[in-house]
Amino acid sequence: MRTRKNFFENPEWTKDESLLERITEAEKIIKKDFSDDSKFYFKKGRVLMITPSAKRIPLTEKINTRVDQSSYDYFAWILVKSDLTKDKRYRGFRIINLIEARDILDYEKVMGRPRKEDISYSDTSLVGMEGGKYKLTVPSRTIDESRYEFTAEGIPLIFNNSTNKIAASFSTTHQCRIKDNLIPYGARNRMSICEHEICGFWKIASLENSLDKNKIPLIFGMFSYPNDGLMNHYHSLIMTKKGLTEAVLDICLWFEIKDKGYDNCFIKSVELHKYI
């Protein structure tokens, strides 16, 4: 487990003995199917492939439908296909990245951010074809690390036939130890996205909405925003049994999502402007 900053405490994050059975089940899966190796789970675990729709269906809605219709209980990765970028690589992220990205964003809100000065346009040309490009900063989750500064591009700003493809081409110049360890084994056509980058996307989307009433990034971004229930569940898992690996936490989160349904664990994209 990485050593993370404890940003703040929430009274709803409590120990829950009823979660021990689910934790034990996840630990058995790692031991049986992945040689008791959490890293092996993220390198070889099942993936959910998503291709942008020509029908302009937001990527999060496609993920929602695919997850709820799947007979599988968990996925080590969500991979979204990119057709616009030269590398043609899938953008890959994990459920646990979404959770920790919201942790970072919640911390920003407590500290009175995001602020306008945290984000600036880097390039506004060709936004309809390639999306927006921004410079921004986000806090680190690692002890002794300062704020990260990087450029993000592939931000959907205009509603047209390329909106989903632009969202699927999201990329940044960000590098950190977390991101370096997220690359799936043997997958040259995959680009990993960490929680710092996901938080950065949400910050940009929030600023676009607050300054220009532009909800396109919020609706068409590919990152589902965890609701309070899933956030509390995640932190209760951590408090119920210390030292849980990220693979066990990841599987436990998927158990909760499959049990309650995707829509009951994440905020719908069309309503996200009320929360972010």
NORCORKA-V321675 format. One record per backbone hydrogen bond with DSSP energy under -1.0 kcal/mol. CO is the residue of the C=O (numbers start at 0). NH is the residue of the N-H. Records with the same first field share a line. If there is no record, write none. Layout:
CO=NH + NH
This chain:
2=142
4=6
9=12
11=13
15=18
16=19
18=22
19=23
20=24
21=25
22=26
23=27
24=28
25=29
26=30
27=31
28=32
29=33 + 35
33=36
36=40
37=41
38=42
39=43
40=44
45=75 + 76
47=78
49=80
52=55
57=61
58=62
59=63
60=64
61=65
62=66
63=67
64=68
65=69
76=47
77=92
78=49
79=90
89=190
90=79
91=192
92=77
93=97
94=98
95=99
96=100
97=101
98=102
99=103
100=104
101=105
102=106
103=107
104=108
105=109
106=110
107=112
108=111
114=117
115=118
119=134
122=132
125=129
126=130
131=154
132=121 + 122
133=151
134=119
135=149
137=147
140=4
141=144
147=137
149=135
150=172
151=133
152=170
154=131
159=162
161=165
162=166
163=167
165=168
166=169
170=152
175=179
176=180
178=181
183=186
186=189
188=89
190=91
193=197
194=198
195=199
196=200
197=201
198=202
199=203
200=204
201=205
202=206
203=207
204=208
205=209
206=210
207=211 + 213
208=212
214=218
215=219
216=220
224=266
226=230
227=231
228=232
229=233
230=234
231=235
232=236
233=237
234=238
235=239
236=240
244=248
245=249
246=250
247=251
248=252
249=253
250=254
251=255
252=256
253=257
254=258
255=259
256=260
260=263
261=264 + 265
264=226
267=270
270=273
271=274 + 275
